[in-house]
């Protein structure tokens, strides 16, 4: 392995490590992904560049910068689509699903989650095989399809066990438990949480604070307040010991702990933890958590019989709640606008791309399109035939009638060629080479079978009723045919050169005919060698 390959392998491994995590330090990971992109650009490895950009979009989304993530996702998706890279596409749809989850669009979240699973193939990592299915189950739960979600969770649980991924299994079970809790199925949620704890005990894993918070929430809903207090105290302790950096995590744990203590009527302890949560919210700008702190404060005043204070705080909560929803709606609007703009820009780019590959007069593909598509068909091997089609005596139509009539003839011939070719070669295409010259491409057809089909196309042009348009002047075409297997060299130039020589023979044999084999004396002559051949 040379130095360049070794560096590419190192960067790829670093990206896989980022991609195959489900807990991140978003700021640090974003910085790492930016560094990897710069190194990949210097290396000239486009796939590594777009993988790094996808990691960046994921981290931006997880930092709450959803609009910024949405702006980036389209270009990554377009690249992966153009290069038929199913692994990058699958990861892209998973990030996209999370963007729509943040927007509150359960239907789009589910659609992208389905695609993220459907695109998995044998190159997908074991982490992807498990986690993409887990996120599909999450999306089904979010959409209210709990029976389908449970089925997917069960399949994912079995797969995680089979693949030996216990930590990922714990993450999946944590999501499963929370989904059941959100659906109001606290008994089921508690059972899933119990299995999660069993997995941790079996493998000697400590439960991370986020998992403990989920367990504590479930315990509160099931009336196990003392157990919930113990669980949440442990979550807070492990958060401090583990140096977790999620901005809102500790404030969430302190709030949940205060709720458990309120139900235990330990209102003084609850107030201490609620004050600590409030301070963190103010310090870190955690508007969503702060609204729920106000709500809990009102509940705590009521539990102490301080109804006037409870009413006053409830008004604060109500105002903060409305303000939060307003800011969320604005954020969602900004993100949707960003997605609309990127969609519009992508569609506009696609329109321009399509226009650049179409002949403006006839609407057929043009030489640029041909130069992009034909080499790939040649490289694929197999049967392939091309045919150069040229209108006979077209100069006479222009000179005796007008160039406008000539253009109308070209448009009609183009439609006839396209229609007739579609009937005999659905995978083929017609391109206008310039002037009165066209090229027909017939994939999967060798010269012998293509020649008969092309003669039928020639007849369709000749038998068309041109009387009204050309005032009696005939419109016919000559066709030179070449097959990939018969060309002297398997290249676009070799193939077109052979077809061109055969067109020369057709012109000098009397026109209005198809030629696929040239006599020896015409082997080194072409239609373009004779200006009078038209």
HUWO-V883008 format. One record per residue. SS is DSSP state (H for helix, E for strand, C for the rest). D_FIRST is the distance of its C-alpha to the first C-alpha in whole Angstrom. Layout:
BEGIN
[[SS & D_FIRST] [SS & D_FIRST]]
END
This chain:
BEGIN
[[C & 0] [C & 4] [H & 7] [H & 8] [H & 6] [H & 6] [H & 10] [H & 10] [H & 10] [H & 12] [H & 15] [H & 15] [H & 15] [H & 18] [H & 20] [H & 20] [H & 22] [H & 24] [H & 25] [C & 25] [C & 28] [C & 32] [C & 33] [C & 32] [C & 33] [H & 33] [H & 34] [H & 31] [H & 28] [H & 29] [H & 29] [H & 25] [H & 24] [H & 26] [H & 23] [H & 20] [H & 22] [H & 22] [H & 18] [H & 17] [H & 20] [H & 19] [H & 15] [C & 17] [C & 16] [H & 19] [H & 19] [H & 18] [H & 21] [H & 23] [H & 22] [H & 23] [H & 26] [H & 27] [H & 27] [H & 29] [H & 31] [H & 32] [H & 32] [H & 35] [H & 37] [H & 37] [C & 38] [C & 41] [C & 40] [H & 40] [H & 41] [H & 38] [H & 36] [H & 38] [H & 37] [H & 33] [H & 33] [H & 34] [H & 31] [H & 29] [H & 30] [H & 31] [H & 27] [H & 26] [H & 29] [H & 28] [C & 25] [C & 26] [C & 24] [H & 26] [H & 24] [H & 25] [H & 28] [H & 29] [H & 28] [H & 30] [H & 33] [H & 33] [H & 33] [H & 36] [H & 38] [H & 38] [H & 39] [H & 42] [H & 43] [H & 43] [H & 46] [C & 48] [C & 47] [H & 46] [H & 46] [H & 43] [H & 42] [H & 42] [H & 41] [H & 38] [H & 37] [H & 38] [H & 35] [H & 33] [H & 33] [H & 34] [C & 30] [C & 29] [C & 27] [C & 24] [C & 21] [C & 24] [C & 23] [H & 26] [H & 27] [H & 28] [H & 29] [H & 32] [H & 32] [H & 33] [H & 35] [H & 37] [H & 37] [H & 39] [H & 41] [H & 42] [H & 43] [H & 45] [H & 47] [H & 47] [C & 48] [C & 51] [C & 50] [H & 50] [H & 50] [H & 47] [H & 45] [H & 46] [H & 45] [H & 42] [H & 42] [H & 43] [H & 40] [H & 37] [H & 39] [H & 38] [H & 35] [H & 34] [H & 35] [H & 34] [C & 30] [C & 31] [C & 31] [H & 34] [H & 34] [H & 33] [H & 36] [H & 38] [H & 37] [H & 38] [H & 41] [H & 42] [H & 42] [H & 44] [H & 47] [H & 47] [H & 47] [H & 50] [H & 52] [H & 52] [C & 53] [C & 56] [C & 55] [H & 55] [H & 56] [H & 53] [H & 51] [H & 52] [H & 51] [H & 48] [H & 48] [H & 49] [H & 46] [H & 44] [H & 45] [H & 45] [H & 41] [H & 41] [H & 43] [H & 41] [H & 38] [C & 40] [C & 39] [C & 41] [C & 42] [C & 41] [H & 43] [H & 43] [H & 43] [H & 46] [H & 48] [H & 48] [H & 49] [H & 52] [H & 53] [H & 53] [H & 55] [H & 58] [H & 58] [C & 59] [C & 62] [C & 60] [H & 60] [H & 60] [H & 57] [H & 56] [H & 57] [H & 55] [H & 52] [H & 52] [H & 52] [H & 49] [H & 47] [H & 48] [H & 48] [H & 44] [H & 44] [H & 45] [H & 43] [H & 40] [C & 40] [C & 39] [C & 39] [C & 40] [C & 43] [C & 45] [H & 45] [H & 47] [H & 50] [H & 49] [H & 50] [H & 53] [H & 54] [H & 54] [H & 55] [H & 58] [H & 59] [H & 59] [H & 61] [H & 64] [H & 64] [C & 65] [C & 68] [C & 66] [H & 66] [H & 66] [H & 63] [H & 62] [H & 63] [H & 61] [H & 58] [H & 58] [H & 59] [H & 56] [H & 54] [H & 56] [H & 55] [H & 51] [H & 52] [H & 54] [H & 51] [H & 48] [C & 50] [C & 50] [H & 52] [H & 51] [H & 52] [H & 55] [H & 57] [H & 57] [H & 58] [H & 61] [H & 61] [H & 61] [H & 63] [H & 66] [H & 66] [H & 66] [H & 69] [H & 71] [H & 70] [C & 72] [C & 75] [C & 74] [H & 75] [H & 75] [H & 72] [H & 70] [H & 72] [H & 71] [H & 67] [H & 67] [H & 68] [H & 65] [H & 63] [H & 64] [H & 63] [H & 60] [H & 59] [H & 60] [H & 58] [H & 55] [H & 55] [H & 56] [H & 53] [H & 51] [H & 53] [H & 52] [H & 48] [H & 48] [H & 50] [H & 47] [H & 44] [H & 46] [H & 46] [H & 43] [H & 42] [H & 44] [H & 43] [H & 40] [H & 41] [H & 43] [H & 41] [H & 38] [H & 41] [H & 42] [H & 39] [H & 39] [H & 42] [H & 41] [H & 38] [H & 40] [H & 43] [H & 41] [C & 40] [E & 44] [C & 46] [C & 49] [C & 52] [C & 51] [C & 49] [C & 46] [E & 43] [C & 42] [H & 40] [H & 37] [H & 37] [H & 37] [H & 34] [H & 32] [H & 33] [H & 33] [H & 30] [H & 29] [H & 31] [H & 31] [H & 27] [C & 28] [C & 30] [C & 33] [C & 37] [E & 37] [E & 40] [E & 41] [E & 45] [E & 46] [E & 49] [E & 52] [E & 56] [C & 58] [C & 61] [H & 59] [H & 61] [H & 64] [H & 64] [H & 63] [H & 66] [H & 68] [C & 68] [C & 65] [H & 62] [H & 62] [H & 63] [H & 60] [H & 58] [H & 60] [H & 59] [H & 56] [H & 55] [H & 57] [H & 55] [H & 52] [H & 53] [H & 55] [H & 51] [H & 49] [H & 52] [H & 52] [H & 48] [H & 48] [H & 50] [H & 49] [C & 45] [C & 44] [C & 41] [C & 41] [E & 42] [E & 44] [E & 43] [E & 46] [E & 45] [E & 47] [C & 51] [C & 53] [E & 49] [E & 47] [E & 44] [E & 44] [E & 41] [E & 41] [E & 38] [C & 38] [C & 41] [C & 42] [H & 44] [H & 47] [H & 47] [H & 46] [H & 49] [H & 52] [H & 51] [H & 50] [H & 54] [H & 55] [H & 54] [H & 55] [H & 59] [H & 58] [H & 58] [H & 61] [H & 63] [C & 63] [C & 66] [C & 66] [H & 69] [H & 70] [H & 67] [H & 67] [C & 71] [C & 71] [C & 68] [C & 65] [C & 62] [C & 59] [E & 56] [E & 54] [E & 51] [E & 48] [E & 46] [E & 42] [E & 40] [C & 36] [C & 37] [C & 39] [C & 38] [C & 37] [C & 33] [C & 31] [C & 31] [H & 34] [H & 35] [H & 36] [H & 37] [H & 40] [H & 41] [H & 42] [H & 44] [H & 45] [H & 47] [H & 48] [H & 50] [H & 51] [H & 53] [H & 54] [H & 56] [H & 58] [C & 59] [C & 61] [C & 59] [C & 58] [C & 56] [E & 53] [E & 51] [C & 48] [C & 49] [C & 50] [C & 52] [H & 51] [H & 53] [H & 51] [C & 47] [C & 47] [C & 49] [C & 48] [H & 50] [H & 49] [H & 51] [C & 54] [H & 55] [H & 59] [H & 57] [C & 57]]
END
